[in-house]
Amino acid sequence: MKTWEKYKKYLLTGEWHIHTNYTDGKNSVFEICETAEKLKIPLVAFTEHVRKKLEYDFDSFLRDIEEAKEKYSNIIILSGCEAKVLSNGSLNVDKEILQKVDYPTFAFHSLPYEDAESCKEILKKIIKNKHINTWVHPATFLNKIHLKKEEIEEIFMLLKKYKVLFELNRKYKLSNKYVSFLKKYSSLLVRGNDIHSISDMLKYDK
């Protein structure tokens, strides 16, 4: 079972994509949780940036989350990571981290290849990774390559088969051609706004 399945009633009311001052965020785990509690956000998922060679103490990050769970018991707090897709199609993350966190996600920050077919094959491979819960800010991938309607359908069917969520991210707008697929596969949608600060939380909670 993927972690998100336990909390599926919060997919559109939780905040499932948050970065802290361990990487490029401005606030601590505790400051984010305190704000979430005030805003009555029922669930927060800390999807910190990772790479195979980390420049911060990931165990310290996890300890903060465990401490926050005790301090802010009115909200659900999940550990997670955002793993970047590399040019060879692999994920820039140690497998141990994927196994350790509650909510592993992946993202394309750039396209690994110029041709759509190669990119699509890499995407399909990653969706099949048993640890992955969510494809975050998918617009960075989908808005850059041309996919036929049947290819888009294939991707969404694969997401459904492997229980991988499709993130609704207000920072990265999807083109209109995906609207019908979002309606058809609404059960796969999760709210994740790529939060990097308390001000982001206040802005996207409106």
Rosetta silent file (secondary structure, phi, psi, omega in degrees, C-alpha in Angstrom):
SEQUENCE: MKTWEKYKKYLLTGEWHIHTNYTDGKNSVFEICETAEKLKIPLVAFTEHVRKKLEYDFDSFLRDIEEAKEKYSNIIILSGCEAKVLSNGSLNVDKEILQKVDYPTFAFHSLPYEDAESCKEILKKIIKNKHINTWVHPATFLNKIHLKKEEIEEIFMLLKKYKVLFELNRKYKLSNKYVSFLKKYSSLLVRGNDIHSISDMLKYDK
SCORE:     score description
SCORE:     0.000 S_00000001
   1 L     0.000  132.952  174.959    0.000    0.000    0.000 S_00000001
   2 L   -75.209  147.725 -177.218    1.244    3.474   -0.871 S_00000001
   3 H   -56.103  -40.754 -175.531    1.303    5.908    2.055 S_00000001
   4 H   -59.684  -27.633 -177.994   -1.116    8.327    0.406 S_00000001
   5 H   -62.767  -29.702  178.937   -3.841    5.667    0.391 S_00000001
   6 H   -69.414  -24.279 -173.915   -4.064    5.849    4.185 S_00000001
   7 L  -123.373   29.906 -172.265   -4.807    9.564    3.972 S_00000001
   8 H   -63.051  -23.163  179.072   -6.702    9.809    0.689 S_00000001
   9 H   -71.075  -10.572  179.741   -9.497   11.902    2.203 S_00000001
  10 H  -106.167   10.972 -173.986   -6.912   14.678    2.628 S_00000001
  11 L   -59.454  -34.349 -177.137   -5.532   14.637   -0.925 S_00000001
  12 L  -107.524    0.486  178.386   -7.083   17.982   -1.832 S_00000001
  13 L  -115.592  -19.226  175.376   -7.112   19.612    1.608 S_00000001
  14 L   -80.415  174.912  173.235   -3.620   18.747    2.839 S_00000001
  15 E  -118.229  103.411 -166.176   -0.412   20.415    1.677 S_00000001
  16 E   -99.145   12.891 -177.056    1.602   17.582    0.144 S_00000001
  17 E  -149.782   94.101 -174.530    4.699   19.369   -1.200 S_00000001
  18 E  -132.039  136.604  174.484    6.774   21.390    1.279 S_00000001
  19 L  -115.928  147.033 -176.610   10.447   22.374    1.450 S_00000001
  20 L  -117.762 -174.554  179.252   12.202   23.658    4.563 S_00000001
  21 L   -75.109    5.598  169.367   15.400   25.500    5.465 S_00000001
  22 L   -70.791  -26.601  176.428   17.265   22.199    5.231 S_00000001
  23 L  -127.035 -109.450 -173.835   17.453   22.967    1.501 S_00000001
  24 L  -104.641   13.619  174.623   15.969   25.951   -0.369 S_00000001
  25 L   -84.992  167.208 -176.262   13.020   26.714    1.908 S_00000001
  26 L  -100.144  -20.540 -172.545   12.941   29.665    4.310 S_00000001
  27 L  -120.278  162.737 -179.763   11.297   28.111    7.375 S_00000001
  28 L   -82.514  167.400  174.069   11.822   25.202    9.719 S_00000001
  29 H   -53.596  -44.305 -175.340    9.708   22.077   10.037 S_00000001
  30 H   -68.809  -38.971  178.893    8.291   23.480   13.283 S_00000001
  31 H   -66.494  -39.061  178.103    7.391   26.882   11.818 S_00000001
  32 H   -65.442  -44.153 -179.298    5.594   25.226    8.921 S_00000001
  33 H   -64.997  -40.136  178.178    3.650   22.912   11.252 S_00000001
  34 H   -61.336  -42.049  178.698    2.668   25.778   13.531 S_00000001
  35 H   -67.562  -41.964  178.894    1.318   27.701   10.535 S_00000001
  36 H   -60.422  -40.537  179.341   -0.515   24.648    9.198 S_00000001
  37 H   -64.149  -42.639  178.795   -2.185   24.174   12.567 S_00000001
  38 H   -64.595  -37.480 -179.471   -3.301   27.831   12.621 S_00000001
  39 H   -82.592   -4.416 -178.385   -4.643   27.546    9.065 S_00000001
  40 L    60.781   37.581  171.283   -6.351   24.248    9.947 S_00000001
  41 L   -80.155  121.710 -169.595   -4.548   22.376    7.183 S_00000001
  42 L   -74.672  -21.079 -175.034   -5.123   18.733    8.183 S_00000001
  43 E  -147.569  137.589  172.281   -1.962   17.215    6.682 S_00000001
  44 E  -128.539  137.125  177.849    1.515   18.392    5.729 S_00000001
  45 E  -120.617  121.008 -179.706    4.095   16.383    3.779 S_00000001
  46 E   -91.415   99.976 -176.241    7.723   17.509    3.857 S_00000001
  47 E  -101.369   71.295 -173.843    9.116   16.517    0.469 S_00000001
  48 E   -68.097  145.531  176.319   12.667   17.764    0.899 S_00000001
  49 E   -60.844  139.137  178.451   15.029   17.916   -2.077 S_00000001
  50 L  -133.522  165.112  170.966   17.428   14.984   -2.151 S_00000001
  51 L  -155.765  168.527 -176.877   20.346   13.724   -4.162 S_00000001
  52 L   -64.323  -31.997  174.934   22.639   10.727   -3.910 S_00000001
  53 L  -113.526   97.773 -175.742   25.275   12.874   -2.200 S_00000001
  54 L   -76.794  147.237  178.112   23.406   14.981    0.333 S_00000001
  55 L  -106.752   12.553  176.397   24.732   18.301    1.594 S_00000001
  56 L  -143.523  168.899 -176.622   22.641   18.255    4.780 S_00000001
  57 L   -86.768  100.670 -176.956   21.852   15.831    7.589 S_00000001
  58 H   -66.819  -34.562  178.108   18.804   13.914    6.443 S_00000001
  59 H   -64.795  -34.812  175.930   18.503   12.069    9.744 S_00000001
  60 H   -65.224  -41.312  174.982   18.302   15.428   11.530 S_00000001
  61 H   -56.811  -46.087  179.515   15.501   16.402    9.141 S_00000001
  62 H   -66.912  -36.143  177.717   13.636   13.199   10.040 S_00000001
  63 H   -64.889  -38.806  176.695   14.178   13.788   13.751 S_00000001
  64 H   -60.383  -40.850  179.909   12.615   17.226   13.429 S_00000001
  65 H   -64.907  -42.517  178.889    9.582   15.646   11.807 S_00000001
  66 H   -64.122  -39.218  177.698    9.231   13.085   14.587 S_00000001
  67 H   -66.541  -39.538  179.155    9.487   15.824   17.195 S_00000001
  68 H   -65.002  -33.911  178.442    6.914   17.913   15.322 S_00000001
  69 H   -60.617  -36.362  178.956    4.501   14.981   15.323 S_00000001
  70 H   -75.098  -37.720 -174.817    4.504   15.045   19.109 S_00000001
  71 H   -78.282  -36.024 -177.073    4.257   18.821   19.366 S_00000001
  72 L  -117.027   71.104 -172.761    1.572   19.357   16.706 S_00000001
  73 L   -76.500   -7.934  179.952   -0.705   16.384   17.262 S_00000001
  74 L   -81.562   -9.671  179.308   -3.723   18.049   15.638 S_00000001
  75 L  -125.180  156.167  175.233   -2.281   17.596   12.157 S_00000001
  76 E   -87.318  129.264 -177.319   -0.893   14.652   10.207 S_00000001
  77 E  -122.541  122.705 -177.560    2.808   15.124    9.454 S_00000001
  78 E  -115.944  141.521  170.106    4.594   13.023    6.822 S_00000001
  79 E   -85.971  148.752 -179.991    8.257   12.718    5.936 S_00000001
  80 E  -162.668 -174.685  177.281    9.053   12.684    2.253 S_00000001
  81 E  -154.086  154.958  172.396   11.454   13.578   -0.511 S_00000001
  82 E  -114.776  109.080 -177.342   11.506   15.043   -3.993 S_00000001
  83 E   -98.797  127.342 -178.162   13.852   13.033   -6.197 S_00000001
  84 E   -81.829  140.604  175.502   15.018   14.582   -9.446 S_00000001
  85 E   -80.182  125.481 -179.909   15.043   12.593  -12.688 S_00000001
  86 L   -87.444  168.826 -176.211   18.573   12.429  -14.107 S_00000001
  87 L   -64.924  -21.407  178.064   19.550   12.468  -17.767 S_00000001
  88 L   -89.978    3.500  177.279   20.096    8.691  -17.746 S_00000001
  89 L    90.824   -0.519  177.938   16.528    8.122  -16.537 S_00000001
  90 L   -93.220  173.071  178.025   17.404    7.216  -12.959 S_00000001
  91 E  -100.686  137.199 -178.632   16.443    9.086   -9.794 S_00000001
  92 L   -83.386   69.542 -178.424   19.010   11.186   -7.964 S_00000001
  93 L  -157.983  144.414  174.848   18.344    9.624   -4.582 S_00000001
  94 L   -73.176  136.183 -178.418   19.734    6.828   -2.436 S_00000001
  95 H   -57.328  -31.617 -179.872   17.372    3.858   -2.309 S_00000001
  96 H   -60.284  -37.243  178.968   17.643    3.873    1.488 S_00000001
  97 H   -68.987  -41.467  177.129   15.930    7.264    1.619 S_00000001
  98 H   -57.408  -35.718 -179.276   13.105    6.070   -0.623 S_00000001
  99 H   -79.321  -25.212 -171.969   12.554    3.233    1.834 S_00000001
 100 H   -84.929  -35.954 -174.319   12.880    5.419    4.924 S_00000001
 101 L   -86.482  163.390  179.081   10.420    8.237    4.247 S_00000001
 102 L   -74.138  -38.595 -163.543    6.623    8.104    4.238 S_00000001
 103 E  -136.965   79.516  178.420    6.043    9.901    0.968 S_00000001
 104 E   -78.052  135.862  177.903    8.655    9.683   -1.822 S_00000001
 105 E  -128.928  168.217  176.419    7.959   11.786   -4.915 S_00000001
 106 E  -134.992  158.318 -179.461    9.737   12.476   -8.199 S_00000001
 107 E  -149.049  146.434  167.494   10.092   15.471  -10.502 S_00000001
 108 L   -94.496  118.528  173.662   11.489   16.445  -13.872 S_00000001
 109 L   -93.434  -17.648  172.998   13.418   19.697  -13.477 S_00000001
 110 L  -156.512  168.388  179.666   14.441   19.443  -17.105 S_00000001
 111 L   -85.843  131.924 -179.285   13.859   16.953  -19.903 S_00000001
 112 L   -68.219  -28.121  178.555   16.395   14.103  -20.037 S_00000001
 113 L  -139.871  161.290 -179.419   16.097   13.895  -23.844 S_00000001
 114 L   -79.785  -32.473 -176.599   14.756   16.126  -26.584 S_00000001
 115 L   -84.524  140.971 -174.696   12.520   13.540  -28.220 S_00000001
 116 H   -62.874  -36.798 -176.207    9.148   12.827  -26.655 S_00000001
 117 H   -63.668  -44.817  178.734    9.364    9.056  -27.029 S_00000001
 118 H   -64.366  -41.489  178.566   12.539    8.712  -24.946 S_00000001
 119 H   -63.076  -41.514 -179.261   11.142   11.033  -22.278 S_00000001
 120 H   -64.124  -39.927  179.820    7.917    9.076  -22.160 S_00000001
 121 H   -65.639  -38.439  176.582    9.756    5.775  -21.692 S_00000001
 122 H   -64.701  -44.226  178.409   11.733    7.206  -18.778 S_00000001
 123 H   -58.069  -45.807 -179.180    8.524    8.500  -17.199 S_00000001
 124 H   -61.678  -39.027  179.134    6.881    5.079  -17.511 S_00000001
 125 H   -63.356  -42.851 -177.565    9.883    3.425  -15.884 S_00000001
 126 H   -70.805  -38.372  178.008    9.792    5.766  -12.896 S_00000001
 127 H   -57.452  -31.550 -177.943    6.040    5.420  -12.401 S_00000001
 128 L   -79.393   -7.583  177.920    6.625    1.679  -11.944 S_00000001
 129 L   -63.766  122.836 -172.016    9.056    2.280   -9.059 S_00000001
 130 L   -65.208  -18.966 -177.738    7.311    0.668   -6.073 S_00000001
 131 L   -86.389  -24.607 -171.496    8.388    3.412   -3.654 S_00000001
 132 L   -71.567  131.508  177.843    7.091    6.414   -5.596 S_00000001
 133 L  -100.203  -36.024 -169.932    3.855    8.020   -4.382 S_00000001
 134 E  -148.946  146.108  170.674    3.518   11.130   -6.548 S_00000001
 135 E   -96.743  108.232 -175.610    4.658   12.888   -9.688 S_00000001
 136 L   -91.263  153.316 -169.601    5.227   16.470   -8.533 S_00000001
 137 L    26.148   65.701 -178.542    4.835   19.566  -10.722 S_00000001
 138 L   -63.005  -17.423 -179.995    4.157   17.450  -13.846 S_00000001
 139 H   -61.588  -28.737  179.845    3.680   20.601  -15.920 S_00000001
 140 H   -64.703  -19.693  176.907    7.470   20.986  -16.144 S_00000001
 141 H   -98.490  -54.399 -170.064    7.430   17.817  -18.233 S_00000001
 142 H   -67.971  -30.649 -178.928    4.063   17.807  -19.984 S_00000001
 143 L   -79.476   -8.146 -176.077    4.124   21.415  -21.208 S_00000001
 144 L  -102.374  -16.305 -178.635    7.492   20.923  -22.900 S_00000001
 145 L  -122.797  154.766 -179.676    6.848   17.876  -25.048 S_00000001
 146 L   -96.056  117.093  176.954    4.171   17.060  -27.581 S_00000001
 147 L  -118.229  140.020  176.298    2.128   14.005  -26.685 S_00000001
 148 L   -74.848  162.529 -177.715   -0.794   12.615  -28.621 S_00000001
 149 H   -56.377  -42.932 -178.714   -4.115   12.087  -26.861 S_00000001
 150 H   -68.211  -28.524  177.226   -3.617    8.320  -26.712 S_00000001
 151 H   -71.987  -39.491  176.542   -0.145    8.801  -25.197 S_00000001
 152 H   -64.324  -42.777  177.351   -1.523   11.030  -22.467 S_00000001
 153 H   -58.720  -42.728  179.512   -4.231    8.457  -21.788 S_00000001
 154 H   -60.175  -41.991 -179.847   -1.564    5.769  -21.510 S_00000001
 155 H   -64.561  -46.168  179.985    0.343    7.779  -18.901 S_00000001
 156 H   -65.167  -36.519  177.000   -2.726    8.383  -16.760 S_00000001
 157 H   -65.302  -36.618  178.773   -3.708    4.725  -16.957 S_00000001
 158 H   -68.952  -40.761  175.549   -0.200    3.791  -15.826 S_00000001
 159 H   -57.843  -44.066 -179.896   -0.414    6.226  -12.907 S_00000001
 160 H   -64.655  -43.563 -178.580   -3.681    4.603  -11.884 S_00000001
 161 H   -61.739  -41.699 -175.954   -2.301    1.072  -12.197 S_00000001
 162 L   -99.007   10.062  173.712    0.750    1.806  -10.029 S_00000001
 163 L    56.655   46.601  176.878   -1.124    4.111   -7.638 S_00000001
 164 L  -107.158  126.590 -177.298    1.007    7.155   -8.353 S_00000001
 165 E   -78.430  157.566  178.691   -0.658   10.522   -7.758 S_00000001
 166 E  -114.061  117.562 -172.111   -0.663   13.476  -10.153 S_00000001
 167 E   -79.726  133.224  169.395    0.075   16.745   -8.398 S_00000001
 168 E   -92.504  109.864 -172.698   -2.065   19.853   -8.805 S_00000001
 169 L  -123.047  115.643 -174.385    0.490   22.606   -8.393 S_00000001
 170 L   -74.636  -10.914  175.752   -0.606   26.244   -8.637 S_00000001
 171 L   -79.435  -27.970 -175.782    2.947   27.428   -9.321 S_00000001
 172 L  -122.857  104.670 -174.959    3.162   25.403  -12.527 S_00000001
 173 L   -82.427  130.972  173.872    0.107   25.675  -14.763 S_00000001
 174 L   -79.232  147.285  175.665   -0.827   22.792  -17.050 S_00000001
 175 L   -68.246  158.968 -172.319   -1.944   23.617  -20.560 S_00000001
 176 H   -64.230  -19.652 -176.303   -5.686   23.310  -21.214 S_00000001
 177 H   -67.627  -11.206 -179.686   -5.368   20.114  -23.215 S_00000001
 178 H   -96.250   -4.527 -174.832   -5.012   18.152  -19.965 S_00000001
 179 H   -57.297  -45.678 -177.909   -8.237   19.386  -18.358 S_00000001
 180 H   -64.001  -33.117  178.964  -10.372   16.479  -19.578 S_00000001
 181 H   -72.588  -34.913  178.034   -7.833   13.955  -18.257 S_00000001
 182 H   -65.299  -36.308  177.724   -7.782   15.630  -14.843 S_00000001
 183 H   -69.815  -42.617 -177.713  -11.545   15.266  -14.667 S_00000001
 184 H   -67.496  -36.471 -177.501  -11.468   11.645  -15.791 S_00000001
 185 L  -111.411   41.196 -175.661   -8.702   10.679  -13.340 S_00000001
 186 H   -60.324  -26.214 -179.284   -9.754   12.950  -10.478 S_00000001
 187 H   -69.449  -12.855 -179.157   -9.090   10.214   -7.890 S_00000001
 188 H   -95.962   -1.741 -172.094   -5.353   10.527   -8.663 S_00000001
 189 E   -86.012  139.780  179.418   -5.107   14.252   -7.965 S_00000001
 190 E  -136.338  141.759  178.489   -3.256   15.640   -4.969 S_00000001
 191 E   -81.914  120.705  176.719   -2.741   19.215   -3.792 S_00000001
 192 L  -150.185  111.514 -171.328    0.926   20.176   -3.702 S_00000001
 193 L  -104.662   15.112  175.841    1.973   23.795   -4.095 S_00000001
 194 L    56.233   52.855 -176.210    5.745   23.499   -3.776 S_00000001
 195 E   -68.824  128.591  177.227    5.752   25.445   -0.517 S_00000001
 196 L  -121.720    0.843 -178.398    9.059   27.158    0.300 S_00000001
 197 L  -165.813  166.239  174.217    7.904   29.548    3.021 S_00000001
 198 H   -62.363  -37.456  179.150    5.112   30.480    5.379 S_00000001
 199 H   -61.795  -34.221  174.304    4.137   33.243    2.961 S_00000001
 200 H   -62.058  -44.099 -179.475    3.579   30.568    0.297 S_00000001
 201 H   -61.020  -43.471 -179.651    1.237   28.733    2.671 S_00000001
 202 H   -65.107  -38.222 -178.712   -0.736   31.899    3.366 S_00000001
 203 H   -68.449  -45.670 -174.361   -0.984   32.674   -0.355 S_00000001
 204 H   -85.563   -7.513  177.492   -2.149   29.232   -1.463 S_00000001
 205 L   -82.698   -8.351 -177.757   -4.515   28.677    1.453 S_00000001
 206 L   -72.682    0.000    0.000   -6.832   31.401    0.107 S_00000001
